[in-house]
Amino acid sequence: MKISALYIYPVKSLGGISLTNSDVEERGLKYDRRWVLVDENNTFITQRKHPQMAFFDVAITPGGLRIHNRRTKDELTISFTAETSDRQEIEIWDDTVEVVRVSDAADAWFTKQLGFTSHLFHQPDDSVRPTEAKYNVTGDEHVSMADGHPILVISEESLNDLNTRLESPVEMLRFRPNIVISGSEAYGEDGLREISVGTVEMYGVKLCARCVLTTIDPVTAEKGREPLKTLMSYRREDTKIYFGKDFVVHKEGEITVGDEIQLV
């Protein structure tokens, strides 16, 4: 098995970035989900409720992030560090995360683009969000503002198998993985536990339960019933539908597309 693609999603629920290599930190790939948008109630927002967020592309520049709205053609550039000292606590699912508001300009830009009051926050390095205790291995694992765990792994073979069951194939970005692997059998990632890749060591802790976000086309922002409808027919356990596997990081380092995955 080897890495065939790498992705990060710097602003939670906005567009992803394809990489050839990445530093891997304990909380995930560098820059992944370190920024989040919240509404006037300080509730984090995603494509689940606001599918128009799919229109925002994100790029890494030498000085920070460049965010482009494909629908309006407007752009915003922000630095890697927040311009304010406005620290607040927000809720990400069942967790409380300390974040810093990025800038007045970013708030105004997103409010205009989305059509409702919005604030952009950044998770600084000193803000630690532990992962869910029942899935911990060492007890020291933590995560950015991803839904639950630092890294999501999906194999090309799993997507290929799913697409043979669909009338219209879907792309990998529907599932927002961090690491795409090839060379396994379909759903081979389900059985991965402790692995090393590049200079990084990771531990697979749970299968990833999927939600309606996977039914939103990342290009058009249109919402349908697939692929959840089909996944439900053969990847459902109890009330959850699984596709991909969540990993925690036990040794930081660097990974590159083409790196082989070693079983420990």
C-alpha positions in Angstrom: 0.0 0.0 0.0 1.1 3.6 -0.6 -0.2 7.1 -0.4 -1.8 8.2 -3.7 -3.2 11.6 -2.6 -3.1 14.1 0.3 -5.7 16.7 1.2 -6.2 19.4 3.8 -9.2 21.6 4.5 -7.8 24.6 6.3 -11.2 26.2 7.0 -13.7 23.7 8.3 -16.3 22.8 5.6 -14.8 25.0 2.9 -12.8 23.7 -0.1 -9.9 21.2 0.1 -6.3 21.5 -1.1 -4.5 18.8 -2.8 -0.9 18.4 -1.6 2.2 16.4 -2.8 3.6 16.3 0.8 2.7 17.6 4.2 4.0 17.9 7.7 2.0 15.8 10.1 1.4 17.2 13.6 -0.2 15.5 16.5 -3.5 17.3 15.7 -3.4 16.3 12.0 -1.9 17.5 8.8 -0.4 21.0 9.0 -3.1 23.7 8.6 -5.9 21.2 8.4 -9.2 22.6 10.0 -7.4 25.2 12.0 -10.0 27.8 11.1 -13.7 27.7 11.6 -16.7 29.8 10.8 -19.4 30.5 13.4 -22.8 32.3 13.2 -24.1 35.0 15.5 -24.8 32.4 18.2 -21.2 31.3 18.1 -22.3 28.0 16.7 -19.9 26.5 14.1 -21.4 26.2 10.6 -20.9 23.6 7.9 -22.2 22.6 4.5 -24.7 20.4 6.3 -26.9 23.4 6.8 -25.2 25.8 4.4 -24.3 24.0 1.2 -23.2 27.2 -0.5 -20.0 26.9 1.6 -18.9 24.4 -1.1 -18.3 27.3 -3.5 -15.4 28.6 -1.4 -11.9 27.5 -2.6 -8.9 27.8 -0.3 -5.2 28.1 -1.2 -2.0 28.3 0.8 0.1 31.3 0.1 3.5 32.3 1.6 1.8 34.7 3.9 -1.5 32.9 4.8 -4.7 31.7 3.2 -6.4 32.9 0.1 -10.1 32.2 -0.1 -12.0 32.5 -3.3 -15.8 32.4 -3.8 -16.4 30.8 -7.2 -19.9 32.1 -7.4 -19.2 35.8 -6.7 -15.5 35.8 -7.8 -14.6 37.7 -4.6 -11.4 36.9 -2.7 -10.1 37.3 0.8 -6.6 36.9 2.1 -5.8 36.3 5.7 -2.5 35.7 7.6 -1.7 32.5 9.4 -2.1 34.2 12.7 -5.1 36.1 13.9 -5.0 39.9 13.8 -7.1 40.3 17.0 -6.6 39.2 20.6 -10.3 38.3 20.9 -10.1 34.8 22.4 -13.4 33.0 22.9 -14.7 29.5 23.6 -16.9 27.9 20.9 -18.6 24.5 20.8 -17.5 21.9 18.2 -20.0 19.1 18.7 -19.5 18.1 22.3 -16.2 19.9 22.8 -15.4 23.4 23.9 -12.5 24.8 21.9 -10.6 28.0 22.7 -10.1 30.1 19.5 -9.1 33.6 18.4 -11.2 35.8 16.1 -9.2 36.4 12.9 -10.2 40.0 11.9 -13.0 42.4 11.4 -12.3 42.3 7.7 -12.7 38.5 7.6 -16.0 38.7 9.5 -17.4 41.4 7.2 -16.3 39.5 4.0 -17.9 36.2 5.1 -21.0 37.9 6.3 -21.4 39.5 2.9 -20.6 36.3 1.0 -22.9 34.0 3.1 -25.7 36.4 3.7 -25.8 36.1 7.5 -23.6 37.3 10.4 -20.5 35.2 10.3 -17.2 35.2 12.3 -13.9 33.5 11.3 -11.9 32.0 14.2 -8.5 30.3 14.3 -7.3 27.6 16.7 -3.9 28.7 18.1 -1.2 26.3 18.9 -1.8 26.6 22.7 -5.5 25.5 22.3 -5.6 21.8 22.9 -8.8 19.8 22.1 -8.5 16.2 23.3 -10.0 13.4 21.2 -12.8 11.3 22.4 -11.5 9.4 25.5 -13.0 6.0 24.6 -10.9 5.9 21.4 -7.7 7.1 22.9 -4.6 4.9 22.9 -2.2 6.8 25.0 -4.6 9.4 26.5 -2.6 12.3 25.1 -4.2 12.4 21.6 -5.7 15.7 20.4 -7.2 17.2 17.3 -7.9 20.4 15.5 -11.5 21.4 14.6 -12.1 18.3 12.5 -15.2 16.4 13.5 -13.5 14.0 15.8 -10.0 12.7 14.9 -6.8 14.1 13.3 -6.7 12.1 10.1 -9.2 10.3 7.8 -7.8 7.6 5.6 -9.8 6.1 2.6 -8.6 3.8 -0.1 -9.0 4.2 -3.8 -10.3 0.7 -3.9 -13.2 1.5 -1.5 -14.3 4.4 -3.7 -14.0 2.3 -6.8 -16.2 -0.4 -5.3 -18.8 2.2 -4.2 -18.8 3.7 -7.7 -19.6 0.3 -9.3 -22.9 0.4 -7.2 -23.8 4.0 -8.1 -25.6 5.2 -11.3 -23.4 8.4 -11.2 -19.9 8.0 -9.8 -18.7 10.4 -7.1 -15.3 11.8 -6.5 -13.1 11.2 -3.5 -13.6 14.8 -2.3 -17.2 14.0 -1.3 -15.7 12.2 1.7 -13.0 14.8 2.6 -10.2 12.4 3.4 -6.7 13.5 4.5 -4.8 10.5 3.2 -5.9 8.4 0.2 -4.2 5.1 -0.2 -3.9 2.6 -3.0 -2.8 -1.0 -3.2 -5.3 -2.5 -0.7 -8.5 -4.4 -1.2 -11.7 -2.5 -1.1 -12.3 -1.4 2.5 -8.9 -2.7 3.5 -8.4 0.5 5.5 -11.0 -0.8 8.0 -8.5 -3.3 9.3 -5.5 -1.0 9.6 -4.3 -0.4 13.2 -0.8 0.8 13.9 1.0 2.0 10.7 4.1 4.0 9.8 4.4 6.1 6.7 7.3 8.4 5.9 8.5 9.5 9.3 5.0 9.4 10.8 3.4 6.8 13.1 -0.4 6.6 13.3 -3.0 4.4 14.9 -6.4 3.6 13.5 -9.0 4.0 16.2 -12.5 3.8 14.6 -14.4 3.7 11.3 -15.7 7.0 10.1 -19.5 7.5 10.4 -20.8 9.5 7.4 -23.4 12.3 7.3 -25.4 14.2 4.8 -22.4 16.4 3.8 -21.3 13.5 1.5 -24.5 14.1 -0.5 -23.5 17.6 -1.4 -21.7 18.0 -4.8 -18.4 19.9 -4.0 -18.5 21.6 -7.4 -22.2 22.6 -7.7 -23.3 22.6 -4.0 -26.3 20.6 -5.1 -27.7 18.1 -2.6 -29.0 14.7 -3.5 -29.5 11.3 -1.8 -26.3 9.6 -3.0 -23.9 8.2 -2.0 -25.5 7.7 1.4 -28.5 5.8 0.0 -26.2 3.2 -1.6 -23.8 3.1 1.3 -26.7 2.4 3.7 -27.4 -0.8 1.8 -24.1 -2.4 2.6 -22.0 -0.2 5.0 -24.6 0.3 7.7 -24.1 -0.9 11.3 -26.8 -0.1 13.8 -27.8 3.5 12.9 -24.5 4.6 11.3 -23.1 4.4 7.9 -19.3 3.9 7.6 -16.8 4.9 4.9 -13.1 5.4 5.7 -11.1 5.2 9.0 -10.1 7.7 11.6 -6.5 7.8 12.8 -4.6 9.5 15.6 -1.0 10.6 15.4 1.6 9.1 17.7 4.8 10.3 16.0 5.0 13.6 14.1 6.9 13.9 10.8 6.4 14.4 7.1 4.6 12.3 4.5 4.7 12.4 0.7 2.5 11.1 -2.1 4.1 7.8 -3.1 5.2 6.9 0.4 4.7 3.2 1.3 2.6 2.3 4.3 4.1 -0.1 6.7 2.2 -2.2 9.1 3.7 -2.1 12.6 
